Amino acid sequence: MTATTTLPAPIPLADGLVLRQAQPTDLDQIGALLADRMDAADALDHRLVVTDPDAGWSACAVVVDGDRVVATATLLDEDVRVGGVHLPAGQVELVATDREYEGRGLVRALMKWAHDRSAARGHVVQTMIGIPYFYRLFGYEYAIDVPPALTVRTPPPGDGTPALRPAQPSDVPAMAALQDAAQSRFDVTMPHSAACWRWLLAHEASNLWVLEQDDTVTAVGRTTPPDDEVLLAEAAARDETSARDLLRGVAALVPDSEVQVVHRAGTVTAAAWQEFLDHEPRKQAEQYYVRIPDTAALLDRLRPLLWHRLTTAGIDHTGRDIVISTFGAHYRIPVNADGLGEVVAGGAMQSPGVVGGAGVAPDYLPALLFGPHGIEGLTRVRPDVYAREEELFQALFPPLTADLLTYYLPY
């Protein structure tokens, strides 16, 4: 007997439109829509996702008018790591609507589909890069700084041409190991999934390069296609010599173009390239979006980390609750002698300071849990972020460094 797969039920929308899971027969129409509204390379990226065994067609939804695809969105699985805690996450990509169908709420319907599917897959957070402000309409808030791109003033000196070559599938374990080493010094990380490595090797929006020494991969980097300027991102190296050779090799690929590099503070590449870069102040903020669908569920996943921070700070809060209020709701985390108890959600709490708690406006909760300011920094700039017991909450919610690797470069 042959097993069959039951597709989710289509969702009727206004004017006879229908939202449903994408199907193989939609492939050409989705590709044409993405190429028209975004970039021709996005059609290939979409095909790579929906034909991949780790993602497949269930990762994509479409809105159709009869047989015509008029809008689409894709949800990717991610793994956000905070202090050793793994948070299953979702990332929405490849969102597009036919020009004739704009203004009908189709993106809103697709985002709801993506969030419902994300919840069904056990994701406790969503992160993305996207149009400024637009995705705040769907519950996302800016939280994590995008690292700056710095201009290379002069390539590192050296003789000969570095052994730089396009990455191959067999290089993935070495590339992943180099990235793991680079990300180990950050508090918040998101590595490439195994599927994403496959897509990056095949897509056209960026190029993966590796540097070899004695048949060993010693550095990896990802560049944008050659143009008037080239960006070198996600660079990781075994040592500073390899890092300098990587930069020198990329510069040699595009001798007539300006090269910029993404600065991953505190890493081997950052140290090796320090003297060759123009360290100008950033002119405009750039941040990743984060959405928290269920605060209690996320705090519950973070309990081991919060307990570690509490004990590391030497704070004894045994027998009391950690109280966090988002004003329209509040969350109590019991502190036991051997760890934190399960999170208990409650109703509105306008004055958490009365019970020794912290107040955090809900739109600043992502920045508190994942961002670079911590509760102390946010308190300085937001009247609706504060804590009565400063030592306790500064230990629980310190400033965090972050390094996210995404399918599309946020530049």
N, C-alpha and C positions, 0 to 999 in steps of 0.2 A: 504494500500500500504506500503510495507516494504522499509525503507530507506537503501540506499547502500553507502558505503564509497569508494571514488575514490582514489586509490593510486597514488603517484607521478610517473611521467613517468620515466622508466628506462633510465640510461645514458650509452650510448655505450662508451667503452674504447678500447684501442689498443688490437690487437690479439684476437678479438672476445669476450673479457671480458665485463661484464655488471655490473654497479653499480646500486643498487636499494634498496628500503626500505626492511628491513628484514620482514619475514613472519613466522607464527607459524611452518610451515614445515621445516624451517631452524634451529630450536632450537637445535636439537641434534648435527648438524654439527658445529654450532657456539660454543657450549659448548666444543666439542672435540678440536676445534682449539684453544680456549682460554686455555684449560687445557694443551695442548701441548706446546704452546708458552709462557704461563705465569704461572698459578697455577691452580690446580684442583678446588680450591674454587672459582675461577673466573667464572666457568661455572654456579655455583649456583647464584652468584651475578648478572650475566647477566639475568638469568631466573627471579630473583626477580624484576628486572627493567622492562623487557618487558611484564611481566604479571601483573604489577601494574597498577591500573586505572589512576594514575596521570602521568604515563610515557607512557607505552604501546609500541607497536611495532614501532610506528612512531619515537621513540627515537633511533632506531638502523638502521644502513645500512650495507649492505654486498656487496662484489664484488664476482660475480659468474663466473665460467667457465662451461657453460652448467648448470648442476644441482649441481655442486660442489662449496661449499662456500670456497673461498680462502683468504678472508680478511674481517675484520669487524671493526666497531667503534660505540660507543654509546655516545649520547649527553644528559647530565642531565641539568635540570633547577635549577638555584641557585638564591639567593637574596643577593647581596653584599650591605652593608649599610655603608655609609660614612657620619658621622655627622648627622644622622637622615634622610638622603636622600637615598631612596631605588633605587638600580640600578639592573634591571633585567639582569641576567647573565647566561652564559652557561659554562658547564664544560665537556670536552671530556674525556671519560674513555674507558677502555676495548678495546684498539686498538691492533690488531694482524693481521699478515700476514703469510700465509703458506710459509714454507721455500722454496718451489719450485718456488714461485712467487715473491720473494724479488727482489728489484732492478728494478721494473717496474713502479714505481710511484703510487702504489695503496694507500699508506698512504696519499700521497699528494691529490689524488682524494677524499679520504674519509674525509680528513680535510676540503677540499673545501665544500663537502656536509654538514659537521657539521657546518661550518661557515655560509653557505647559510641558513640552517635551523634555526640556532641561530638568524640570522637577521630577518627571517620571524616570529619568536616568540617574537620579540621586544627586544631582548637582546642588551644592549649597551656596554657590556664588556664580555670577556671570561677569566676565570682563571683556572689553572690546576696545578697538580704536574706531573712531567714526567722526561724522560731521559735527563741528562745534555746536554745542547746546542741544541739537536735535534729539539725541538719545536720552537726554534728561526727561523728555516727555514720556518716556517709557520706564522710568524708575532708576535710570543710571545716574551716577554722580561721579565727578572727577575726583580721583583719589591718589593715583600713583604717578609720580613724575616720569616722563619719558626722558631718557638721558640725552644730553646735548650732542649735536654733531659739530665737531671742531674742524676747522680748515687746516690742512697740512701746509705748513710754511715752507718746508723743504724736506724731501725724503731722507731717510737715514743714509749715510754714506756706506759704501761697500763695493767690493770688486765682484765682477761676474754677475750673472743673472740668477736669482734665487729659483730653486726647483719648485715653482708654483705650477699646479695643474688643476683642471676641473675635477671636482670630487666625483667619485663613483659609489655605487651602492655598497661595495665592500669597505668603503671608508667610514660608514655610519658608526660602527662601534667606537672607532678612534675619535671621530668628531664629537660624538656624544660624551665621551670621557673627558675631552678637553673642555667642553661646555660645563660639565658637572663640576670640574675643578674651578672654573672661572666663577660659577654661580655659588660656590660654597661659602664665599665671604659675604653674601647678601642675606638679609633677613627674609625677604619675600621673593620667591622665584617661580617662574613658569618655564619648564624646559620644553623642547620640541617633543611631541609624541613620535612613536615609531612611524605612524602613518604620515605625519607632517614631514619627517625626513624624506620619505619617499616622494611626496609632492614637491618638495623644494628641489630635489634632484631633477625633476621632470618639467617644472613650470618655467615660464619665460620672464616673469617679473623681476627675478633676481638670479644671480649666479653664485654657486658654492665653489670655493677654492680651497685647496689644501696645500700645505708646504711639507715636503718630504726631506728627511735626512737619513741616509743609510736604510732606506726602505721603511722608515717609520714616519708616520704623520706627526709633525711637531707643532703645527698651527693650522687653524681653519678660519675662514672669513667668508662673508656673504656680501656681494656687491650688487649695486644697481647696474643696469645695462649701460655701456659706454655712451656718454653724451658730453655736453659742455662741462658737466661736473659729474663725478662718480662718488658714491657713498660706500664706504667700507663699514659694515655693521657686523654685530655678533662675532667679533674677532676674539679668538682665544688661542693661547700659545703655551707651550711647555715651559719656555724660559724667555728671557728678554732678547737673546740673540735671535731666536725664532720669530719673536714678535716684530723685531726690526726688519728681518728678512721678508716677513709677510707684507709689511707696509711698503717696503722697497719693491717687492714683486708686483703688487697692485699698481703702484705708481708707474712701473715700467709697462704695464698693460695699456695704459692710457696716457702716454707722455705729453699729449697736448691738452689734457683736461685737468681741471682743478679737482683735487681729491679731498674729501671730507671723511672723518672717521667718527664713529659713535664712541663716546667716552664712557667706559665702564669703570667707574672710580674704584681704586683699590686693587685692580687686577694686574696681572703681569703685563698686558698690553698697555694699560694706562701708565705704568711706571716706565716702560720701554720707550713710549712715544712722547713723554712729557716735554722734552726740549725741542721737538720738531713741530709742535702744534701752536696755533694761535688760540690762547685761552681768553676769548672775549666773553663778556657777560651775555647771557641769553636775553634776547629782545622781547620774547613773548613766551608765556607759560605753555607747556605742552604736557598733557597728562592722559593716562589711560582712564577709561570709564570703568566703574565697578557697580554692580547691582547686587543687593542683598535681598533675596526674596523672602527669607524667614530668619529674622534676627535670632530667635531662640535656638533654632537648629544650628546656625553658624556658631553662636557662642558655645553651644554644647560640644561641637567638634573641637573648639579651641580650648576646652578646659585643661587638657594636659599642659599646654603651653602657658596658660595663665597661672596654673599651679607652679610650674617651673619658675616663672618670673617672680611669683610671690615668695617662694622659698629661697631663691637666689638672693633676693633683696633682704632676707632675714626678717620679714614682717610676719608676725604671728597674729592672724585674724581668726583663729580657731573659735568655733561656736557662733560666729556672726555671719551675716550675708554680705556678699558683694552686690550692691544695688546699682543698676544702670537704668536710667530713665530716658526714653526718647519722647517724653512728655505725653504723647498719646497712648503710650504703653510703657511698662517697665519690666525688668528682668532681675530676678534674684538668683544668686549662685551661692549656695551654702558652702561654708569653709569648714571642712572636717579635719580631724587630726592627720588623716592619711591622704587627703586630696579634696578636690572640689566635687560637690554633689551636683545632681542634674539641675539644669536651668529650669526655673519656674517663671512662666510668663504671667503678667498681671495687667490690669487696666491702666488708665491714665494716672500719671503722677507728676504734678506740676512743680513740686518742690522737693526733689530728691535729697537736697542738702540737709533737710531736717532729719533724715534717717542715716546720714553719713554717706549718701550715695553720690553718683555723678550724673549730671544732665548732659545729654548729647542730642542735638537736633538730628532727626533721622537722616536728613540729607548730608550730614557730616559724619555719620557712622562709618561709611566706607573709608573715609580719610583717616579716621581714628584707628581702625583696625589694620589698615594696609599702608598708610601714607607716611611721609617723611617728617611730620611735625609732632606727632604724639599728642597726648592730651594737654601737655604744658604749652606747646606751641599753638594749638588750636584755641586754647583758652585766651591767649593774648589777642586774638583777632576776632573771636566769635563770642558775643555775650551769651549765646545759647549753648555753649560748651563750657562746663565748669565742674569742679569737684570740691567738696568740703574737705575731705581727707586727702590732701595733695600727695603726700608721700605714697600712700597706698595706690592711688590711681596712676601716678607717674610711673610706678614700678610695673603696673599691669599693662599700661598702654604707652610705651616709649616710642620715640621716633624710629622709623624703620627704613632701611635701605632696600631697594628692589631692583630686580633684573628680570624682565619678561621677554621671552622669545615667542614671537607671533608669526603666523603664516605670512602676513603682509607687514612690511616694515612701516613704522609709524612716522614716516618722513616724507 
